Amino acid sequence: MTRYEEWIERAKSSLELAQAKIVHYIYYEDLCYQSQQAVEKALKGFLIYYGVDPEFTHNIELLLKELKKFTEIPENIEDAIRLTDYAVQTRYPGEYDDVTKEEYERSVKIAKDCLDWVESKINTKKPTESIPRQEISAMSTQKKVRVRFAPSPTGYLHVGGARSALFNFLFARRTGGDFLLRIEDTDRTRFVEDALTEIYDSLKWLGLNWDEGPVIGGGYGPYVQSERLDIYGRMAEQLIGSGHAYRCFCTPERLAEVRAAQEKSGGATGYDKRCRDLSAEEIDKNLKAGIPHVVRLKIPDGRTVAFDDLIRGRIEYRSEALDDLVLIKADKFPTYHLANVVDDHEMAITHVLRGDEWIASTPRHVLLYEAFGWEPPAFAHLPVILSPDGGKLSKRKGAASVMDYKRGGILPEALFNFLALLGWAPGGDREKMSAEETIAAFSLEHVSPKAAVLDEKKLEWMNGQYLAERPAETLLDEVTAMWRDKGWIQVTSYKLQDNNGVGNGINKEYAMRVIDLLKVRSRRLTELADSASYFFVDPVDYEEKAAKKHFGPGAAERLGLIRDIIEDIDDFTKENIDTAYHSAAETGNIQLSALIHPTRLAISGVSAGPGLFEMMEVIGKEAVLRRIDKAIGWINS
């Protein structure tokens, strides 16, 4: 089956789902969503048939624009396609409950008409032999995809930035493109010295290895903005020369006064364009006098500035709402806006995937591309990440750095998987996915514009799943380092310490057996390490509530019986221990739990843990007997 045939089949499947649900008139939103999916998939199959592989959007207007390059679209079909563009209205169930049953029925009919038309066109006409490159829009992936993650070293890499980096990485890997790392360090006042190293370490730890960028180089460098200052200066002068930018000599004090007056009057705030129309003589005079100045973009009047977001559809701004932003600061450093646009163009970036906080900046960037005469990349603004209570992320509410999660015992594959699901869904009920599975399933089509919620309990659950599957040897270095810090072992020789500091030698195998016992019960690596004390150190005291229950009257005699049972086991394996305990319980007419619970408390000092008999085998007969003797002494004291 060819790729376009595959997409036509997907369209048919979506239509069948919609038709099946209409019988009962239930789940209207989902029904309409399936109809809309049928249309999108059919149109994608059509474009692939004609040699264009569009990076999918939910914007029917963009798809129609591509289609019209290859065929005439009957008026009734075009109207039908537009009517089926319910992505903006009903993509998310429950948001538009006032849509009627009749409207949903209509969406199914329209989807069927569209699919029939696409199939008729494919069956009656051969695909175009070749397509002029200039006719292929930013939707097309015939041009090799190049994306970038461009952090600023003003702080450590937090989860929001890591999610942006991950989505760029996934998109590049899925499309066979390039993933670039670029450091945007032009804000020198907020530069954090060690943040750069931590950004590199964080990305590498997550497995987000870049194809071009700092450290490894590439054909579009340098990849650190502070090393590219001469480029931005030249570009700013080019804009001044073409009349798209101007020098502004207003002092910070004057700008503050203007803003205060605007706020007092209740009007819109922003630069009042005082220097926009200075004469050449005035500008020359100010420059000769050495008056500090910035360079501002000249926003055109009376314009609608629009761009098509691959996730959100068409977004429009009136130019009156955009002030003349600064491009070059008084210190000659560029602002984010100029450097970002220039670098994306110079580095041949095809798609810009970034957080939704940059939506308001994008019309300004579009105008910059227009001023330079450059084609802008495709834009996709990722959904915001909220704290569990629905508020903004903060240090107390989930905005931890990637390395904080590492130090907190989260595995990189778990954080990778968890971050991928913050705003993207693979379809179905899949949640736990390897990096390879995530790359294979990833598409912008399934990225939601709705806010994602950072649920750390879900992250812990997911981490526990990965932790349970990890081979013990891969956890050994990190876990033993934690045990060493607690003073339980000497990491060079894996020494087991008792309370008197007299070491019983243990080896790598012992440490791995401990890890294997605890990893299936732990949600974090730190939890695993913290819960292992009794494998290395005899308990000094006992869990209070459990001691009252299991170390009461008669407990010393029962522990004496337990000691005799253990003493008689020659081959100290979990199977033999199990057999001996069951035999003793049956012979003495004692409940098995009356033997198990005191044993566990005596050996570990706590009432819960891994399987008792497995734990006893690992700790060893000698240590078990010693600890039972200590418990008997503690009870009798």
C-alpha positions in Angstrom: 0.0 0.0 0.0 1.4 3.4 -1.0 1.5 6.3 1.5 -1.4 8.2 -0.1 -3.5 5.0 -0.1 -2.7 4.6 3.6 -4.0 8.0 4.3 -7.2 7.4 2.3 -7.7 4.2 4.3 -7.3 6.2 7.5 -9.9 8.7 6.2 -12.3 5.9 5.6 -11.7 4.5 9.1 -12.5 7.9 10.7 -15.6 8.2 8.5 -16.7 4.7 9.6 -16.3 5.7 13.3 -18.4 8.8 12.7 -21.1 6.8 10.9 -21.2 4.1 13.5 -21.8 6.6 16.4 -24.5 8.6 14.6 -26.8 5.6 14.9 -27.3 6.4 18.6 -26.8 10.2 18.4 -24.2 10.1 21.2 -20.9 11.8 21.8 -21.6 14.5 19.3 -18.3 16.3 19.7 -16.3 13.1 19.1 -18.6 12.3 16.1 -17.8 15.7 14.6 -14.1 15.3 15.4 -14.1 11.9 13.5 -15.8 13.6 10.5 -13.2 16.4 10.5 -10.4 13.8 10.8 -11.8 12.0 7.7 -11.6 15.2 5.7 -8.1 16.1 6.8 -6.8 12.6 6.2 -8.4 12.4 2.7 -6.9 15.8 1.8 -3.5 14.7 3.0 -3.7 11.5 0.9 -4.6 13.7 -2.1 -1.6 16.0 -1.6 0.8 13.1 -1.1 -0.5 11.6 -4.3 0.6 14.8 -6.1 4.0 14.7 -4.5 3.6 17.1 -1.6 3.9 15.8 1.9 2.4 18.5 4.1 3.2 18.7 7.8 -0.3 18.4 9.0 -2.3 21.4 10.3 -5.8 21.8 11.4 -6.3 24.7 9.1 -8.5 23.8 6.2 -7.7 27.1 4.4 -4.0 26.1 4.1 -4.9 22.7 2.8 -7.3 24.2 0.2 -4.5 26.5 -0.9 -2.2 23.6 -1.5 -5.0 21.6 -3.3 -5.7 24.4 -5.7 -2.2 24.3 -7.1 -3.0 20.9 -8.7 -6.7 20.8 -9.5 -9.9 22.8 -9.6 -12.1 22.2 -6.6 -15.9 22.2 -7.3 -17.7 25.0 -5.4 -19.9 22.6 -3.5 -16.9 20.5 -2.4 -14.9 23.6 -1.3 -18.0 24.7 0.7 -18.3 21.3 2.1 -14.7 21.1 3.2 -14.9 24.5 4.9 -18.1 23.4 6.7 -16.3 20.4 8.0 -13.6 22.5 9.5 -14.8 21.8 13.0 -11.3 21.5 14.4 -11.5 25.0 15.8 -15.0 24.5 17.2 -15.3 21.0 18.4 -11.9 19.3 18.5 -12.2 19.0 22.3 -15.3 17.2 23.5 -17.6 19.1 25.9 -16.6 22.6 24.9 -19.5 23.3 22.5 -22.5 21.4 23.8 -25.0 23.6 21.8 -24.2 22.1 18.5 -27.3 20.2 17.3 -27.7 16.7 16.1 -28.5 17.9 12.6 -25.2 19.7 12.4 -23.4 16.6 13.4 -25.3 14.6 10.8 -24.3 17.2 8.2 -20.7 16.9 9.1 -20.8 13.1 8.3 -22.4 13.7 4.9 -19.9 16.4 4.1 -17.0 14.1 5.0 -18.3 11.4 2.8 -18.8 13.8 -0.1 -15.2 15.0 0.3 -13.8 11.5 0.5 -15.7 10.4 -2.6 -14.4 13.4 -4.5 -10.8 12.8 -3.5 -11.0 9.2 -4.6 -12.6 10.1 -7.9 -9.7 12.6 -8.6 -7.1 10.1 -7.7 -8.6 7.4 -9.9 -9.0 9.6 -13.0 -5.9 11.7 -13.0 -2.1 10.9 -12.9 0.0 12.8 -10.3 2.0 15.7 -11.4 5.5 14.7 -12.7 7.3 17.4 -10.8 6.5 20.5 -8.7 8.5 23.7 -8.8 10.2 24.1 -5.5 9.1 27.7 -5.1 5.4 26.5 -5.2 5.9 24.2 -2.2 4.8 26.1 1.0 6.2 25.8 4.5 3.8 23.0 5.0 5.8 20.8 2.7 8.4 18.4 4.1 10.2 18.1 0.7 12.5 20.7 2.1 14.5 19.0 4.8 13.1 19.8 8.2 15.4 21.9 10.4 14.3 22.8 13.9 16.1 24.3 16.8 16.0 24.6 20.6 17.3 28.0 21.7 17.5 28.3 25.5 18.8 31.4 27.3 21.4 30.7 30.0 19.6 32.9 32.5 18.7 29.9 34.6 18.6 26.1 34.6 16.6 24.0 32.1 13.1 23.6 33.7 10.3 21.3 32.5 8.7 23.8 30.2 12.0 24.3 28.3 12.7 20.6 28.3 9.3 19.9 26.8 9.9 22.4 24.0 13.3 20.8 23.3 11.7 17.4 23.3 9.0 18.3 20.8 11.6 19.8 18.5 13.7 16.7 18.9 10.8 14.3 18.2 9.6 16.3 15.2 13.2 16.3 13.7 13.6 12.5 14.3 10.1 11.7 13.0 10.7 13.6 9.7 14.3 12.7 9.2 15.3 16.3 9.8 18.0 18.1 11.9 17.7 19.2 15.5 19.9 22.2 16.3 20.9 23.7 19.7 21.5 27.4 19.8 22.4 29.5 22.8 20.7 32.8 23.1 22.9 34.6 25.6 22.4 38.3 24.6 20.8 39.2 27.9 24.0 39.6 29.8 22.4 41.2 32.9 20.7 37.9 33.7 23.4 35.5 32.5 24.0 32.6 35.0 27.6 31.3 34.8 27.0 27.6 35.3 23.6 27.4 33.6 25.1 26.7 30.2 26.9 23.5 31.5 23.7 22.4 33.1 21.6 23.0 30.0 24.1 20.7 28.0 24.1 18.1 30.8 20.3 18.1 31.0 19.7 17.6 27.3 22.3 14.8 27.1 20.8 13.1 30.2 17.4 13.2 28.6 18.8 11.7 25.4 18.1 14.9 23.3 21.4 14.8 21.4 21.7 17.7 19.0 22.9 17.4 15.4 24.4 20.8 15.2 25.3 23.3 17.9 27.8 24.2 20.6 30.5 21.7 21.4 29.9 19.6 18.2 29.7 22.4 15.7 28.1 22.4 12.2 27.8 24.2 9.0 25.7 27.1 10.2 27.7 28.3 13.2 28.6 29.9 15.4 25.7 28.6 17.5 26.1 31.0 20.5 24.6 34.4 19.9 27.2 36.4 21.7 29.6 35.2 19.0 27.4 36.6 16.2 27.0 40.2 17.2 28.5 41.6 14.0 25.8 39.9 12.0 23.0 41.5 14.0 24.6 45.0 13.6 24.8 44.6 9.9 21.2 43.4 9.7 19.9 46.3 11.7 21.7 48.8 9.5 20.2 47.0 6.5 16.7 47.6 7.9 17.5 51.3 8.7 18.7 51.7 5.1 15.5 50.2 3.7 13.3 52.4 5.9 12.0 49.5 8.0 13.8 50.6 11.2 15.0 53.8 12.8 17.3 55.1 15.6 15.6 56.1 18.8 17.4 58.5 21.1 14.7 58.6 23.9 16.2 58.2 27.4 15.0 55.6 29.8 13.7 58.4 32.0 11.5 59.8 29.2 10.2 56.3 28.3 9.2 55.8 32.0 7.4 59.2 32.0 5.5 58.3 28.8 4.5 55.0 30.2 3.3 56.5 33.5 1.2 59.0 31.7 -0.3 56.3 29.5 -1.2 54.2 32.5 -2.7 57.2 34.3 -4.9 58.0 31.4 -6.0 54.4 31.1 -4.9 54.1 27.5 -2.7 51.5 25.8 1.0 51.5 26.8 3.8 51.5 24.4 6.4 53.6 22.7 4.9 56.9 21.3 7.1 56.9 18.1 8.6 60.2 18.9 11.9 59.4 17.1 10.2 57.6 14.2 10.3 60.6 11.8 13.4 62.5 12.9 15.1 64.3 10.1 18.5 63.1 8.8 20.0 66.3 10.2 18.6 65.6 13.7 19.9 62.0 13.6 23.3 63.0 12.4 23.5 65.7 15.2 22.6 63.1 17.9 25.1 60.6 16.6 27.9 63.1 16.5 27.0 64.2 20.1 27.4 60.5 21.2 23.8 60.3 22.5 23.0 56.7 23.3 20.3 55.2 21.1 18.5 52.0 20.2 17.2 50.7 16.9 13.5 50.1 16.6 11.4 48.3 14.0 9.0 50.6 12.1 5.6 48.8 12.5 3.5 49.6 9.4 0.1 51.3 10.0 -3.3 49.9 9.2 -2.2 46.4 8.6 -3.6 43.0 9.6 -0.6 40.8 10.4 -1.5 37.1 10.1 0.2 33.7 10.3 -0.9 30.1 10.2 -0.1 28.2 13.4 0.4 24.5 12.8 -1.4 23.8 16.1 -3.9 26.7 16.5 -4.8 27.6 12.9 -4.8 31.2 11.6 -3.9 34.0 14.1 -4.3 37.7 13.2 -3.2 40.9 14.9 -3.9 44.5 14.0 -0.7 46.4 13.5 -2.1 49.2 15.8 -1.7 46.8 18.7 2.0 46.4 18.0 4.5 49.0 19.2 7.8 49.7 17.5 9.9 47.1 19.3 13.6 47.5 20.0 15.9 45.5 17.8 19.3 46.7 19.0 19.8 47.9 22.5 21.9 50.9 23.6 24.7 48.4 24.6 24.8 47.3 20.9 23.5 43.9 21.8 20.5 42.7 19.8 17.1 41.9 21.5 15.7 38.5 21.3 13.4 39.4 18.4 16.1 40.5 15.9 18.6 37.8 16.9 16.0 35.1 16.8 14.7 36.0 13.3 18.1 36.5 11.8 19.5 33.3 13.3 16.5 31.2 12.2 16.9 32.5 8.7 20.7 32.2 8.6 20.5 28.6 10.0 17.8 27.6 7.5 15.2 26.7 10.2 12.0 25.4 8.5 9.8 25.0 11.6 9.7 27.0 14.8 8.2 25.0 17.7 8.0 27.0 20.9 5.9 27.8 23.9 2.6 29.7 23.5 4.0 32.7 25.5 5.7 33.7 22.1 2.4 33.9 20.2 2.2 37.7 20.8 5.7 38.2 19.5 5.1 36.2 16.3 3.4 39.0 14.3 6.4 41.2 15.0 8.6 38.4 13.8 6.5 38.0 10.6 7.0 41.7 9.9 10.7 41.3 10.4 10.8 38.5 7.9 8.8 40.7 5.5 11.1 43.7 6.0 14.1 41.5 5.2 12.3 39.9 2.2 12.7 36.4 3.7 10.2 33.6 3.7 9.2 32.8 7.4 9.3 29.3 8.8 6.2 27.5 9.8 5.2 28.3 13.4 3.7 25.9 16.0 3.1 27.2 19.5 3.0 24.6 22.1 0.4 24.6 25.0 1.2 26.1 28.3 2.0 23.7 31.2 0.1 24.4 34.4 0.6 23.2 38.0 -1.8 20.6 39.4 -4.1 23.3 40.9 -4.4 25.0 37.5 -2.0 27.9 38.2 1.2 28.9 36.8 4.2 26.7 37.4 6.5 27.8 40.2 9.4 26.4 42.1 7.0 25.0 44.6 4.5 23.8 42.0 6.4 21.7 39.5 8.8 24.2 37.8 11.8 22.1 38.9 14.9 21.9 36.7 15.7 18.7 34.7 18.6 18.1 37.0 16.4 18.5 40.1 14.3 15.6 38.8 17.5 13.6 38.2 18.6 14.3 41.8 15.1 13.5 43.0 15.4 9.9 41.6 13.6 10.2 38.3 15.0 8.2 35.4 15.6 10.0 32.1 13.4 7.6 30.1 10.5 8.2 32.5 10.9 12.0 32.3 11.2 11.8 28.4 8.0 9.8 28.2 6.1 12.0 30.7 7.1 15.3 29.0 6.1 13.9 25.6 2.5 13.5 26.9 2.3 17.1 28.1 0.2 18.4 25.2 0.6 15.5 22.8 -1.3 12.2 22.7 -0.4 9.2 20.5 -4.0 8.1 20.2 -5.7 5.2 22.0 -4.9 4.6 25.6 -1.1 4.3 25.3 0.9 6.1 28.0 4.1 4.2 28.6 6.2 4.4 25.4 9.9 4.1 24.7 11.7 6.9 22.9 11.6 4.9 19.7 7.9 4.3 20.0 7.3 8.0 20.7 9.3 9.1 17.7 7.4 6.8 15.4 4.0 8.0 16.7 4.8 11.7 17.0 3.0 14.3 14.9 2.0 17.9 15.3 -1.5 16.8 14.3 -2.0 15.4 17.7 -0.6 18.3 19.7 -3.4 20.1 21.5 -3.6 23.9 22.0 -5.2 23.3 25.4 -3.1 23.7 28.5 -1.4 20.6 29.9 -1.3 19.9 33.6 1.9 18.7 35.2 0.9 15.8 37.5 3.9 14.6 39.5 2.0 11.6 40.9 1.6 10.4 37.3 5.4 11.0 36.8 6.1 9.0 39.9 3.9 6.2 38.7 5.5 6.1 35.3 9.0 6.3 36.9 8.1 3.3 39.0 7.2 1.4 35.9 10.5 2.1 34.2 12.4 1.5 37.5 10.9 -2.0 37.8 12.1 -2.9 34.3 15.6 -1.6 34.7 18.4 -4.1 35.0 20.0 -3.7 38.4 23.4 -3.2 37.0 22.3 0.0 35.2 21.2 1.5 38.5 24.3 0.3 40.5 26.5 3.4 40.3 23.8 5.9 41.3 22.3 3.8 44.1 25.6 2.8 45.6 26.7 6.5 45.6 23.7 7.3 47.7 24.4 4.4 50.0 28.0 5.6 50.4 26.8 9.1 51.2 24.6 7.7 54.0 27.6 5.8 55.4 26.2 2.4 54.8 28.9 1.1 52.4 32.4 1.9 51.3 31.8 2.3 47.6 35.2 1.1 46.5 34.7 -2.4 48.1 31.0 -2.5 48.9 31.6 -3.1 52.6 28.6 -4.0 54.7 28.7 -2.1 58.0 27.1 -3.3 61.2 26.4 -1.1 64.2 29.9 -1.5 65.6 31.6 -0.6 62.4 32.9 -4.1 61.8 32.5 -4.8 58.1 31.2 -8.0 56.5 32.5 -8.0 53.0 29.8 -7.8 50.2 30.3 -7.7 46.5 28.7 -6.2 43.5 26.3 -9.2 43.3 25.0 -8.4 46.8 24.3 -4.8 45.9 22.5 -5.8 42.7 20.3 -8.3 44.6 19.3 -5.6 47.0 18.4 -3.3 44.1 16.4 -6.1 42.4 14.3 -6.6 45.6 13.6 -2.9 46.1 13.2 -1.5 42.6 9.7 -3.1 42.1 8.4 -1.4 45.2 9.9 2.0 44.6 8.6 5.0 42.6 11.9 6.9 42.7 15.6 5.9 42.7 16.0 7.9 45.9 13.1 6.0 47.5 14.9 2.8 46.6 18.1 4.0 48.2 16.5 5.3 51.3 14.6 2.1 52.0 17.6 -0.1 51.9 19.2 0.6 55.3 18.5 -2.8 56.9 20.4 -4.6 54.1 23.5 -2.9 55.5 22.9 -1.8 59.1 21.3 -3.7 61.9 18.2 -1.9 63.2 18.7 0.2 66.3 15.1 0.7 67.1 11.8 -0.6 65.8 8.7 1.0 64.2 6.6 2.1 67.2 3.2 0.9 66.1 4.5 -2.4 64.8 6.5 -3.0 67.9 3.4 -2.6 70.1 1.6 -5.1 68.0 4.3 -7.7 67.4 6.7 -7.3 70.3 4.2 -7.6 73.1 3.8 -10.3 75.7 5.2 -13.7 74.6 7.1 -12.1 71.7 10.5 -13.0 73.0 9.5 -16.7 73.3 8.1 -16.6 69.7 11.3 -15.0 68.4 13.2 -17.8 70.2 11.1 -20.3 68.3 11.8 -18.5 65.1 15.5 -18.5 65.8 15.4 -22.3 66.2 13.6 -22.6 62.9 16.2 -20.6 61.1 19.1 -22.3 62.9 18.0 -25.6 61.5 18.0 -24.5 57.8 21.2 -25.6 56.2 20.8 -24.2 52.7 19.5 -20.7 53.4 17.4 -20.1 50.3 14.0 -18.5 50.1 12.4 -21.8 49.1 13.9 -23.6 52.1 13.0 -20.7 54.4 9.4 -20.8 53.1 9.1 -24.5 53.7 10.5 -24.3 57.2 8.1 -21.5 58.2 5.0 -23.3 56.8 6.1 -26.6 58.5 6.6 -24.9 61.9 3.3 -23.1 61.7 1.4 -26.3 60.8 3.3 -28.4 63.5 2.8 -25.8 66.2 -0.7 -24.9 65.2 0.4 -21.2 64.8 -0.8 -18.8 62.2 1.9 -18.2 59.6 1.5 -14.4 60.1 2.4 -14.8 63.8 5.9 -15.9 62.6 6.3 -13.7 59.6 5.5 -10.3 61.2 7.9 -10.5 64.2 10.6 -11.9 62.0 10.3 -8.9 59.6 10.3 -6.4 62.4 13.3 -8.0 64.1 15.3 -8.1 60.9 14.5 -4.8 59.3 13.0 -2.6 62.1 10.0 -1.8 59.9 6.7 -3.5 59.1 6.7 -3.4 55.3 9.2 -4.3 52.6 10.0 -6.8 50.0 9.1 -10.5 50.3 10.3 -11.7 53.7 11.9 -14.9 52.6 13.7 -13.3 49.6 14.9 -10.5 52.0 16.2 -13.1 54.5 18.1 -15.0 51.8 19.8 -11.8 50.6 20.7 -10.6 54.1 22.1 -14.0 55.0 21.6 -16.5 57.9 24.3 -15.1 60.1 23.0 -11.5 60.0 19.4 -12.7 60.4 20.2 -14.7 63.6 22.2 -11.8 65.0 19.3 -9.4 64.5 16.8 -11.8 66.1 19.0 -12.1 69.1 19.2 -8.3 69.3 15.4 -8.0 69.1 14.9 -10.6 71.9 17.3 -8.5 74.0 15.5 -5.3 73.1 12.1 -6.9 74.2 13.5 -8.3 77.4 15.1 -4.9 78.3 
